[in-house]
């Protein structure tokens, strides 16, 4: 493997995982990119990638250790033309990714909110604005915490993949993502709320991980989507957050701006919520639904919210109501303002 160049300037936050211990020191500057044994490497030598929708600068670092290799990835927006002298860059992604040697395993997972006190770019100027949660991604479950920093909505994340056999390697990912500060001048920008709802937090996280790519090491299997859509028998949606729910889910039929398809609301999460999938000839989508209130045989029928992200880059969100066991009606819009409707299958 071609060696990267050593970087000895002081300044950038450096991160690493060594037998479960996170080491992070320093502050951030666009012109100072690391010290402490890390080397700066070309893009094609990093397992990390991010598909930014704006001009950004990226920096990739690496350090070899006895039982692991540590990669650091950073994406930031340099100060804009006309900014005050010495204006700091907007560092909006900081990641630390470690791969282990065969037979070596990382220590137990750390809470995602603990990262706010570990990264120097977050310590002392970040505020949690939502509940911790674990979200399924194409890399497996990742623990996350929503927070705000300098008027931007952010999310911290931590996950690890431990192989089943000592002859393969495991990996660990941790870091944070923030909406770039430069977006705050946009006409569509909305200030982060004091409390971010679970659906909005999970949608924010899904949007990031839809653009973020990790090249998992050999021997660590990337979770795959099912080859075919299951069509289970109709079952009842939960009446409240404590009602028992069957695992097979509620089959639905979809009308997405005239394009028809099928899907399912699954009861595979804590009672009152679950995952959601949609399939058609145009797209495959995955997301979540969540019961927000109401109950059968009361003045307010069960209702909730849902969202999905799709393999063609589109997304949709909306609300649903349930008039009775085995009955559900949902409506919403996609990211282009097109109507999306669904209801139980065979109705």
N, C-alpha and C positions, 0 to 999 in steps of 0.2 A: 504494500500500500504506500502510495506517495505521501511523504511527510508534509504537513502544513508548516507555515512559518511561525516562529516564536514571536509572541507579542509581549513586550515588557512595560508598556505604559500603564500607569496607575489609573484607577477610576472605575472600571465597569464592575457591576455586581457579578461575582462568579459563583457558580453553584456546582455541587457534586453530591453524590450519594456514595458513602463508603461504609459498608457493613451497617446500613440503616441510619447513618449519621449525616445530616445535611450541613454543608459548610458554605456559608455565604458571607462575603465581606465587600466593603467598598461602596461607592456611589456610581452613578451612570453619567457618561459623557459620550457624545457622538464620536469624538476624536480619540477616545481612549478605550481600547477594546479588551484588555484583560492582563492578568499577571498570575503568579502563583502556580506555575507549572502547566497551565493550559496553553495550547497552541491554536492559532487561527487556521482554519482549514477551508478549502474551496467548497462551494455549494454541493458539488457532486460527491463529496466525501461525507456529507451529513445525512443521517437518516430522517431528518426533519424537513418539512416543507409547508408553506402556507401560500394559498392562492389569494393574494391581496387584490382588492378592487381599486387601489389607489397607489401612486408612486411611493415606494418605501425602500429603505435600506435594510439589508439583513446581514447578520454576523454569525458565524458558526465557529465553535470552539470544541476542542477535544482534549482529553487527558486519559492516558493509560494508567491503570492501577493494578494491584496484585490480582484481584479477583473480579475486576469489572473494567469496562471502558465507559467514560462519562462524556456525553455530548451536551453542549449548551447551544441553544438557538435563540436569537433575538431579532425582533423586527421593530423598526422605529421609523418615525417620520421626521426628517431633518427640519430645523427651523425654516420657516417660509421666508421668501425674499421680503425684505423690509422689516423683519423682526428686530427687536432690540439686540444689541451686542451681548454676547454671552448667554443668549436664550438657550435653554436646555431643549434637547430633542424630546420628542414624545415617544417614549419606549412603551409600546402597547402589547407586546408579547414577550415573555421571558419563559423559557422552558429548560428543564434539566432532564435529560434522558440517559438512563444507564442500562447497559447490557452486561450480563454476568458471564463469568467463565463457566464451562460445563461443571455441574455438580455443586455450584455455589448458589445460595438463595439469599434474597434480601430479607431484612427483618420485617416485622409486622407493619401493616399499613399505618400511616399517620393521618390525623383528621385534616380535611381540606382547609378548614378555617385557620389551622395552625400556620399555614404558609404566609398569612398576612403579617406575621411577626418575624418571618425568616428572610424575606426578600427586602433588601434595603430600599428598593423603589416603592415599597408598600408600607413599610413600618412607620407608624405614627400619622399617616395621612390617608388611611383607608377606613371605611365604615361598612360593616356588614349590613345589608339591607334585604336579606331573605334567609330562609331556612336552609340548612345543609340538606343535600339530597344525593342520591346515587343514580346515575343515568346510564342506560345501556347505549353503547356506541358500536361502531363497526370494529372496534378494538377490544370490546368487552366492557364490563361495568367500570365507571369512573366516578369517584366521589368529588362533589363540587360544592362551592359556597359562593353565592352572589354577594358583591360588595361594590361600593363606589369609591372613586379616586379622582380628585380634581374635576368633578362634574361629569365624569364618564362612568357608564355602567361597566362593571368588570365581573369576572368569574375566576376563581382559583380552582385548580383540579389536581388530583393525585390518583394514581392507579399503578398496579403492578401485575405482572403475569408470571407466575411461577410454574415451570414445567413439571410434569408428572414423573419424569425419569431423570436420574442424575447425569445422563449423557447429553442432555440438551440444555439450552441456556434460557434464563429468565430475563425480564426487563422491568424497568420502573420509569414512570413518567410523572413529572410534577411541574407546576408553573402557574401562570395566570395570563388572562387575555382581557384587555380593556378596549372599548370603543375608542378609536383614535380621537384625541382632543380636537384635531382639525375639523372633525365633523360637526362640532358644536355650532359652527357658523352657518350650517345648512338650514334651509327653510323647513325641512322635514324632521329636523332633530328634536327629540323630546327629552327633557331633563329627567334623569333617573328618579323614580319615586322613592319616598322614604322607606317603603316596604314593597318589595317586588314579589308579586304572586308566584306561586309554584309553576303554573303553566307558562307565564312569561319568562321565568328563570330557565326552565327547561328548553323553551324555544330559543332563547338567547344562546344557551350552551350548544344546542344542536346546530345553530347557524355557524358557530365557530368551528365545531368539529367537522362540519361539512366541507370546510376549506382547508382544514389542517390534516396533514398526512404524515404518518409514521411508518417507516420501513422496519417492521418487526424483524428481529434476528432469526436466523435459521433455527428451527426446532420449536419456535413459539407460533402456534396456530392462530391465524386471524379468524374470528367468528364469521360465518357465512350465512347469508339469508336462505330461507327454504326455497327449494327448486319450484315447488308448486303451492298454490294457495289452497289451504284446507277450507272445507265448507262444513262446519260443525252444525249440529242441530240447535234449534232456537232455545235460548235459556233466558232467565229473568235478569234484568239489570238490577243492581243493588238498590234497596229502598233508602238506605242511609249508610253512614260511614262505618257502621259496625255489623252490617248484615253479612252473613256468609255468602260467598259467591263461588260458582262452579268454575273449574279451570278452562273449560273448552271455549267459552266466549259466545258472543252474539254475532251471527253472520249478518252482513249488511249489503245493500246494493247502492251504488254510487252514481250520481249524475254530475259530472264536472264540466260545466259549460257545454252540455250536449254530448260529452264523451262518457259512455257508461262503463262501469266496472263493478267489481265485487271486493269485499273486504271483511274484516272481523274486528270487533271490540273484544279484546281478551281480558280475562280476570286473572292476570299473572303478577299483579303488584299487590301491596296492602289493600285491604277491602276499601272500596270507594274509588279506585282508580285502576288503570291498567294500560297496556300497550294497544296500539291501533295500527292496522295495516290496510292498504288499499292497492289493488292491482287492476290494470286495464291494459289495452293494447298500446297505450301512449306512455304510461309511467308506472313505476313501483314506488310506493310511499310508505313511510313508517313514522310513528309518532306516539302520542299518548292521549287518553281521555281521562277526565277527572270529575267526580261527583262533587258539586258545589253546594247543594242544599235540596230541601223538599223530601217528601216521602209519600208512598202510596196511602190511600184512604185518609188523606188530610186535605186541607185547603190549598196546599201547594204541591204539585206533582214533582217528582225527582227531576232535577236539571243539572247541567254541568257544562264543561268546556272541553275543547279538543284542539289538537294541531297535528300536522304531519309535514315532513320534509321528503322530497322525492328525488329519484335518481336523475331526473332531467333538469334539476336546479330549481324547480318550482316548490312552493310551500303553500299551505292553506291552514286556516284556523276558523273556529266558530263555536257554536253552542249546540246543545242537544236537550231534548226533553223526552221523558218516558211516561206514556199514559198507562202502562200496565206491564206486568211480567212478560218478557219476550217482545216488547214493543219499544221502538226508539225512533225518533225523528231528529235529524241534525241538519243544520244549515250554516253557511259561512261564506268566505271569500278566499281566493288565492292571492298571491303577492302581486298579481296584475289586476286585481279587482273583479275577476270573473267569479260567477256564482258556483258554489259547491253544495250539493244536497245529498243526504243519504237517509235511508230508513231500513228497517229489518228486512232480511231476504224473504222472498216468497210472500209478498204482501201487496 
